[in-house]
Structure formats: C-alpha cells, structure tokens
Amino acid sequence: MSASTQKPLIAPWKITLMAVAGTLVPAIMVAFAFAVAPLPVTPAAADVLRQLVRMAGVFIGLNALIVAVVTLINALASRPARGRPLAVRT
C-alpha cells in the first residue's frame, strides 16, 4: 500500500466470513428442523416448517444487506481523500 491509501476498516476476509456464516447458519438450522420433523408430516408441522423457511430467508436477506453496507462503508473508508496533493520528491 502506498502512503496515500488508507487501511480498510475491516479486513476483506472478515467480510467474506460474515457473508458465509450468515448464509449457512440459518440454512443448516432449517435443514436440522426438517430432519427432526415428525415423519408423517401433519398440517401443523408443515406450517411450522414453512414459517421456519420464511424466517431463515429473512435472516439471510438481512445478512446480505448488512454485508453489502459494511462492504460499501469499508470501500469508501479505504479510498484516498480527494483534493489532497500527493507528495512529490524532486
């Protein structure tokens, strides 16, 4: 990195980890709920499973939004400031 660029607020690998964990954790929880559901799926159990799938979708969507906002803030914070002249050695 040169002296004119700032260090990012959050390391890029942490943003990637946040995106992966925020997607996989709700999906795994829903898969586990389907695995332990009673075998002859009753209408009441099916309603609960539908609600779980909707909730997991909401959590995954919110996580995607949060990751996008954090990535944007990180990119804006690591940009060099405009109007500041670069040091020129003669």
HELIX and SHEET records of a PDB file:
HELIX    1   1 PRO A   12  ALA A   35  1                                  24    
HELIX    2   2 PRO A   43  ALA A   77  1                                  35    
END                                                                             
